[in-house]
Amino acid sequence: MKSFKPRFTPQLNNDQSLKIIPLGGVGDVTKNMYVYEYGNDIIIVDCGVGFPDEAMPGVDLVIPDISYLRDKVNKIRGIIITHGHEDHIGGLAYIWPQIQVPIYTQRLTAGFIRAKFTEHNLSKDKIIEVKIDQTLDLGSFKLSFYQVSHSVPDSTGIVIRTPQGLIIHQADFKIDWTPVSGQVTDVGRVAQLGSEGVLLLLIDCLRVEKPGFNKSEKSIEDSFEKAALETPGKLLITMTSSNVSRMQQAINVAAKLGKKVAVVGRSFENNFQVARDLGYLSVPPGIIIAPDAIQSFAPQKLLILIAGAQGQSDSSLSRAANDEHRQVKLKEGDSVVFSADPIPSTESAQNALIDSLSRLGLNVYYSAVASDLHVSGHAALEELRLMVNLIKPKFLFPIGGTFRHMEAFSKMAQEMGYGKKQVLDVEDGDILEIKNEDIKLAGKVDVQNVYVDGLGIGDIGHVVLRDRQKMSEEGVVVVVVSVDQHTGQLVSPVDIISRGFVFEEMAKELLEEAKVIVKNALQKHSHKISDWRFIRKIIEDSLDKFLYKATERRPLILSVVVEV
């Protein structure tokens, strides 16, 4: 196969190199954040969140690590947001207070961000709306935008003109000729950019394994109507809380069938209201009811838009499934439609919720049993090929997918004539250096997951998570000892409490033997004891060996030393 020949005829200023550093979004579907740096100027594209998996007990959200930027805040000219999904905007409320630079984005996305900032009591003065035909001069970077189809209106591709060449940052998109929003991917503009000569294309690769083209978003409305007609009771529809197009189709079905619509869940309510206020939702008068009014209507007259598509344990749908929701009471004859695929790492949570709903006797529609309830907002294989062919960049940088998606994208590109080295193999934290039409890896920035736990940001580290996971899997054993502060000798019997490890009433012999092990270990080392830290180490080491030998389990051992 002949090598690929891009249309690349740049006029460059080669004094300095351009750096691109992904702080999130590579090898992972979430927490997108990309740093572009040239000389004394930095721009950031997107600032998203990730979602915890089973190995992160107690964690609410995961956000990008901005350690690299902390001493460079005066260089940051702005944050540019591609669209209004959580994995692209959700980190702003936690990260923006640390840098407080202008945020540039389209109208609906700006509305979503303002709602988040209001909730977190943050100033909204630096949220700046830009129009699709507007140009931004941000230091060494000149930016413009083009419209793309996605599952939320006002989604964009970003054109970044740099002294080292033209770069296109294409986050989530699809080719949809009949989108609900009417916002078609501007292939004419894309082709025009391709004719200029593009050095690098960063492009979403999440659905590269899906052959052909995606179905249009518009096809979902018929599926909603079919589910509504088959449901004798309430119809609940759950989806991504920012999927405005999907909300519109649910409203259309409710209006056609004479149903009332209740919007339940904080994220849903906030985004629905923003989209409605800004004119992105067409809502017939009198169709929306408050959640408190649900019980006042016959079940067959209700369509409920409810948060919880990913199976989140604290979501409205999860609480309803557990009969813990004050307004939404589920009964046999009701139906639930999952109009969203699970985000990688949330599959088990969604499956568990589906099981819980099925156990209640509800009719549950989800992707495994009905393929027409969700249409992806991400480009399938032929859509990706089309975009690459139109732009014809010299280099390709697949983003927004897992490593398997990146590998599949590389294979696709090579089949199109690209050399293997023209498809960049990058991980979070890698420093891409661009100079004189060449791209190379020039080091690595240390990036760690930053965890949001309640009100705490970044105060939960790997050690804490390891302990939480150990407790959840193996349980905890608490050892309480009282020792003479001068001699180190025990002054009272050893006490052991077990939680989640063994049931104390059924393991009395094991725990009594454990007490003896601790006592003997302390007596053996009493002449060496100088402080409580050494005492704790003796207790934990001796007990860990004994319990593993006896049970082949390693609970978290906590020792409490009381000096008297």
N, C-alpha and C positions, 0 to 999 in steps of 0.2 A: 504494500500500500504506500502510495506517495505521501511524503510528509505534508502536513497542513500548512497552508500559506495564508496567514491572516492579512487583512487590509490594515496595515499599521505603518503610518508615515508620520510619526510625531515630530514636533519641533520642541526640543527640550532645553532646559536650563540645568546643566549637570553639576552645578556647584556642590550640592548636597544630596544625600540619599533620602528617600522617602521610606518611612517605617510603617508597617501595618502590624498591629498586635491584637489578636483576638483574646479578650479576657473572659469570654464565654461564648457558647454557640457552636463550637467545633467539636465533633464527636459526641455532642449532646443536642437534644432537640430544643432545649430551653436556655434561659439566662443569656440571651444574645447581647453581646457588647463588643464593639470593635473600635480600636484606637488607630487613628491616622496621624502621623507625626512627621512634620517637615520643618527643620530648623527650630524656630521659636514658636511654632504654631501647632496646635493639636485640635483635631475635631474628634468627636465620639459619635458613632452610629449605633443607636438603640441602647436600651438599658433595661433588660428584662429580669424576670425571676425564674428559678427552677422550682421543682416540687419534690418534696422528700420521698424517699423510697423506704422499704422495710428496714433498711440498715440505719435509719435516722429517726429513732423513736423520740417523740416530743418536739421535733422540729416542724415549724410551720412553713417556712419558705427557705430557699437557697438563693443567694444573690452573688453577683460577680465580686471578685477581689480587686479593689482599686488601689492596692498598695503602690503600684507603679506610678500612679497619678498624684499621690499625696504631695510630693514636693514639686509638682509641675502644674499646679492649679492655675498659676498666672499665665500659663501658655495655652490653656484650653479656651478656644474661641466659641464653642457651643456644642450642644448635643442635638443630633438630628435623628428624629424618630420616623421609621418607615411606615408603621401602621399601629393600630390600637389594641393588639393582643397582649396578654399578660407577659408572655415570654419576650416581649419587646419593650413594654412600658412599666411593668410591675416593680422593677427595682428602683425607679426614680424616687419614690417617696422615702426610700432608705439611703440612697446614695447622693441624691441632689443636695441635701443639707450640708454635705461635706465639701462640695465644690461650688455650688450656687452660680452656675453659668447659664446663659440663655438656652432655652429649649425650643427648637424649631420643628414644626410639624404641620400637617393639614388640619382642617377645621374640626372634624369629628374627633380625631385623635387628641387634639388640644382639649376638647371638651371632656374626654375621659380622664386626661391627666389633671385637669382643674378639679374634677370631682374627687380624685384621689388626694390631691394636695389640700383640699378643703377638709377632708376626713382626718388628715394628719396635721392640721393647723399650720400649713406651710404657705408662704407667700406665693401668689400666682402671677406676680408682675413680670416674671421672666419667661412665661410660656407664650411664645410668639407664633401666631398663625401665618403660614405661608401658602400662597396659591400655587397651583400646579404649573403655571407658566412663569413663576417668579425665580429670580436668580439671587443667590446669596454670595457675597464676598466675605470670606472668613479667613483673614490673614493670607496665607499662601494658597488657600483653597478657594476655588470658585465652584459653587454647587447649583445644580438645577434638578428638576424632578420630571418624571413621567408617570402617567396613570397605569396601574395594573389592576386586574381582577383578583379578588381574594374573598374570603368569607366575612370580611368587614369592609364597609365603604372607606374611601379616602386612603387606600393602600397605594404605595408608590415605590418606584425604583429611583435610586439616587445616582446622579451623574456627578462625579467628582473630578474636576480638572485640577491637575497638580503640575508643578514644574517638571516632574518626571514622566508625565504622560496622563492619558485619559483612563479613568477607572470607573467602572459601573458596579454599584452595590445593589444587587437584586436579591432582597430578602423574599419572604413568602409571596407567591404569585401563582396564577393559573391562566390558561387561555380559555376564557368563557365568552362566547359570542352573544349570549343572552342572559347576562347577570341580572339578578333582582334589582340591584342598585342602579343599573344602567351604565356602570363604569367598566367599559371594555378595556382590556390591555391595549395600550397604544402601540401596536406593532409598527405603524408608520414611523413614529418617533424613534423606536428601537432600531429600525433599519437605517434611519438617517444617522444615528450615532455610530452604528457599525461602519458606515461609509467613511467616517472621520478617522478611523484607526484607533481601536481600543487596546490598550496595553493589557489590562487585567479585568476579568469579570468574576466577581464574587456572586454565587448563585445558590439559591435554596435547592437542596437535593433530596429532601425527605421522601418523596414519592417516586424516586427513580426506578424502583423495582416494579412499579405498576405499569404494565404495557399500555400502549395506545394513548388516548385522551380521556380526561375526566368528563363525566356527564355535567351538564349545566346545573348550576345551583337552582334554577327555576324548576327542575324536575321534582324537587322535594315536596312541593305543595300538594301534588297529587297523592303522595305517600301519607302526608299528614291527614288529608281528607279521608283516605281509605281507613286509616286507624281510627279516626273519629267516628265513622259510620259503623265500624265493627264493635265499638265500645258502648255498652249499655249504661255505664256509670261515668265517672269523671275521667277526662283525658289529661294526663300530665305529660308535658314535653320538657326534656332537659337537654341542654346544649351548652356550648361555650358561652359565657355570659356576655361576651362582646360580639356575638354573631348576629348582627343587626338584620342581615338579610333573612336569616332563618326565623327571627322574631316576626318579621314582616309577613312571611308566608303563614305562620301560625295564626296571626291576626286575620289574614285574608280568609283562612279556612273557618275560623270562628264566626266571622261576619257572614259568610255564605250559609253556614248551618244554624245561625241564630244562637250562638253560644256567647257567654260572658267570659272575659279573660281576666285572670288574676296573675299578677307577677309576684313571685315569692322568692326571697333570698336577697341579702343585701347587695351583692355584686350585680345580680340581675336587675334589681330595682334601680340602682344607681345608673347603670349603663342604659337601661330602657328609657329612663327619664331624660338623660343627656341626649340620646338619639332623637327622642320625640321633640324635645325643646328646640333642637337645632334643625328640625325638619327632615331628618333622615328616616323617620318612621311615619307612615300614614295610618292614623288611628281613627276609625269612625267614632263619632260622639256617642257616649253612653255605653260603650262596649267594655271598658276597663272598670273593674271593681276592686276595692281594697281587700287585702287578704282577710281582714276581720269579717268581711261579708260573705265569705265562702259558704258558711253553714246556712245562709239564708236562701240559697238557691238549690234547686233540684240537681242531683249529681250529673244527669245527662245534659244539663245546660251549662256545664262548666268546662273550660279549657284552662289549665294552669301551667304557666311557664315557671319552672322551678330550678333552682341552682343545685348542682351536685352531679354533673355529668361524668366526673372522674372518680366518683365514689368517695369523695372526701368525708371523713368521719363526722365532721362538724357541719356538714352542709344541710340545707333544708330538706333535701330528699332523703338523706340518711336518717335524719331525725324523724321524718314522717314514717319511714320504714320501721323504725323502732318504737312507734307510737309515742314519740316525745315532742311532736310538733303541735303547738297550741292551735293553729288554724287549719292545718291540713291533716285530715283523718282519712286513712285509706281503708277501703272495703272491697270485698269480692265484687267483681264487675267493673272495677276501675282498671285503667290501662296506663302504662308508663312507656313512653317512647324515648330511647336513648339516641339522640340525633348528634352524636359525636363519637369518634373513635377515641380509645384511651390513649393518653400521652404515654410514651415509653416510661416505665417504672410505676405506672398507676394501674396496670392491667388487673392485678390481683384485687385491688380495692374496688374497681368497677365490677368485677365478677362477683365479689362478695355481696355487693349491694344488689345486683341482679338476683342472686340466690335468695336474699332476704325478701325481696319484693315478690318473687315467685312463690315463696313459702306462704305468703299471705293470701295466695289465690288470685293475684293480679295477673293480667295478661301483659307480658313485658316484651316489647319490640326492641331488638338490638342487632348489631351488625351480623352476628353469627346466624341469625334466623331470618333476617330481612335486609338485603343488601341495598335497598332503595331508600333507607331512612337517613342516610348521611352521604354527602358528597364532599370530598376533600377540597380544601382551598389551596392545596399544594400541587404544583405541576407534575403530571405523570410523564412517562418516558418520552413520548413524542412531543409534548409541549416543551420539555427541556431541550430536545434536539432542535426544535424550531427556534427557540430563543438563542441558543448557541450559534446556529447558522445565520441568524439575522445580525448578531453582534460581531461574530468572528474575531474574538479577542486573541491576542498572542498567548496569554496564559489564562488558566481557569483555576478558580479556588472554590471548591464545593463547601457550602456552609449549611447549618440548620439541620443536619442529619447525624445519625450515629456513624461509627467508623465503617460499618457494613454498607451504609448508603454512600459514603464517600468513595469506597472501593468500587461499588457498582457504577457510580458516576464516572470514575476514572476509566473503567472498562468501556462505557458508552462513548466517552470522548475519544479514546484510542480507536474505536471502530469508525469514528467519524474522520480519522486522519491525524489527530493530535498525537504528538510524541508523549511518552510516559512522563518526561520531565516537565512538560508544559502543563500538566495537571498537578497542582501543588498538594503535597501531603503534609498537612499542618495540624498541630494540636494547640489547645488553649495555652497561651503563654509564649508560643513561638514568636520570635521577632523576624518578620519578613523585611528584608532590605531591598529596595528597588533603586537601581542606578544604571543609567546608560542602557535602557531597554532590557536589563537583566534583573532577575529576582533570585535571591539566595536566602537561606536561613542564616541569621547573624546572631545567634544566641537565644536565650530563653529567659522570660520573666517568671518568677515563682508566683503561681496563682493557686490559691486554696479556696475550697468552698467556704463561703461565709454564711453562717446559719442565723436565721431569724427565729427566735424562740420567745413567744409572748412579746414583752417589751424589750427584750435583749437582742442586740444586733452584734454578732461577732464574738459574744462571750461564751459560746458553746463551741468547743474544739473537738478534735478527734478523740482525745482521752475521755472526755465526758460522754461522747457518743458511744465509744467502746464500752464504757461502764453501763450505760443505759441498755445497750444491746445485750450485754452479758446478763444483766438482771432480768431482761425480758425472756431470755432463752434458758438460763440456768438457775435463776433465782438469786437470793441473797442470804448470807449467813452473818449475823451480828454476834460478835464475841465481846463480852463485858468482863473486865478483870480489874480488881483493886489491888494495888501493890504499895508496899512501904517505900516512900520516897527516898529513904536513906539506904535501905538494904536491897531493894528490888524484889523482896519476897512477897508472895501472895498473902493477903490478909483476910481474904474471904473466898468462898468457892467460885470457880469459873461459871459464868452464865452464858448460855448460847440460845439465840433466837433464830428460827428459820422462817423465811417467807419465800414461797415460790420454788423452793428446793425440795424439801421433804415435808410431809405432814407430821408435825411434832408428836401427835398422839400415836402415830403408827411407826415412828422411828426413834422411840425413846432410847433403845439400846445403842443405836448409831450415835446419837447426840451425847449420851453419857460417855461413850468411848472417846468421842471427840473432846469432851471436857478433860478427860485424863491425858490425852495427847498434848493439849495446850498446857496443862499443869506441869507435866514432865518436861516439856521443852523449856518452860520458864525456869524451872528449878535447875535444869542442866546448865543454863546460861546465866544464872542469877549473879555470879561473880563478875560477869562482863557487862552487866546492865548499867548504863550510864544515863540514858534518857528514854523518854516514851517512844520516840521514833524507832529505836532499836527493839523495844518490847513489841511494838506493832509488827515489825518485820518478822520477828521470831514466831509470833502467833500466826500470821498469815501464811508464812512458808510451811510451817509444820502442818497446819490444818489443810492447806491446799493439797499437799501430798497425800494425806490420809483420806480426804474425801474423794479424791480422784481414784485412788486405789480401791476404795469401798464401793463407789457408785459409777465411776467413769464419767463423772460430771464435774465441772469446775464453776461453782457459783461465785458471785462476787462476795469477797470476804471483807467485812468492815470490823475493825477492832476498836473498841473504846477502852482506853486506859485511864483509870482513876487513881491518882496518887494521893495517898493519905499519910 
